[in-house]
Amino acid sequence: MATPAAIEVELINFVEALAPSAKLTPKEAGAFLRVSQSTLERWRRDGSGPEYIQSGGQGARGTNQAVRYRKQSLIDWEAAHTVKSSMQAAIRKGQM
């Protein structure tokens, strides 16, 4: 039986091999970014995370609508949040 860590590595390898146009589930997107699904959920709520696709038409109700992330959106978001120093990170966060 595979360990949770081995399963996570397998998922990461699977996602890494996908085309940039692939649409990922929150679990796959979290593995790609190395964050939890709850972190992605918080980022969706506060608008600080990567762009995502949510199903459901105008007036749709409920929170059970499918969410997907384009792999390229994750790559772009990650690149936009890359810093070269802790000083640059602090400035970006408004701490300086």
C-alpha positions in Angstrom: 0.0 0.0 0.0 1.4 3.4 -1.0 2.0 6.0 1.7 0.3 9.4 1.6 3.6 11.0 0.7 4.1 8.6 -2.2 0.5 9.3 -3.4 1.2 13.1 -3.2 4.4 12.7 -5.3 2.5 10.6 -7.9 -0.2 13.3 -8.1 2.4 16.1 -8.5 4.2 14.1 -11.3 0.8 13.6 -13.0 0.0 17.3 -12.9 3.5 18.4 -14.0 3.1 16.2 -17.1 -0.2 17.8 -18.2 -0.3 20.4 -20.9 -0.6 24.1 -19.8 -4.2 24.2 -21.1 -5.3 21.4 -18.8 -8.0 22.1 -16.3 -7.2 20.9 -12.8 -9.3 20.1 -9.8 -8.6 22.0 -6.5 -6.8 18.9 -5.2 -4.6 18.8 -8.3 -4.0 22.6 -8.3 -3.1 22.4 -4.6 -0.6 19.6 -5.3 0.9 21.7 -8.1 1.3 24.8 -6.0 2.2 22.7 -2.8 -0.7 24.3 -0.8 -3.8 22.7 0.8 -7.2 22.8 -0.7 -8.4 25.0 2.2 -5.7 27.5 1.3 -7.0 27.6 -2.3 -10.5 28.0 -0.9 -9.4 30.9 1.2 -7.6 32.5 -1.7 -10.8 32.2 -3.8 -12.9 33.9 -1.0 -10.5 36.8 -0.6 -9.4 37.1 -4.3 -5.7 36.7 -3.7 -5.2 33.4 -5.5 -4.9 32.3 -9.0 -7.8 32.7 -11.5 -10.2 29.8 -11.6 -13.3 28.6 -13.5 -16.5 27.9 -11.6 -19.5 26.2 -13.2 -23.0 27.4 -12.8 -24.9 30.0 -14.7 -26.1 33.4 -13.7 -28.2 33.1 -10.5 -26.8 29.7 -9.6 -27.0 29.0 -5.9 -24.9 27.0 -3.5 -21.2 26.3 -3.0 -21.1 22.9 -4.6 -20.4 24.2 -8.1 -17.3 22.7 -9.7 -14.1 24.7 -9.5 -11.3 24.2 -12.0 -7.9 25.9 -12.5 -6.2 26.2 -15.8 -2.6 25.0 -15.3 -1.3 28.0 -17.2 -3.1 30.3 -14.8 -1.3 28.6 -11.9 2.0 29.0 -13.6 1.3 32.7 -14.3 0.1 33.3 -10.8 3.2 31.6 -9.3 5.5 33.7 -11.6 3.8 36.9 -10.5 4.4 36.0 -6.9 8.1 35.2 -7.2 10.4 37.4 -5.3 14.2 37.7 -5.1 14.7 38.7 -1.5 12.9 39.0 1.8 13.0 42.7 1.5 11.1 42.5 -1.9 8.6 40.2 -0.3 8.0 42.6 2.6 7.5 45.5 0.2 5.1 43.4 -1.8 3.1 42.6 1.3 3.0 46.3 2.3 5.2 45.7 5.4 7.7 48.3 4.4 
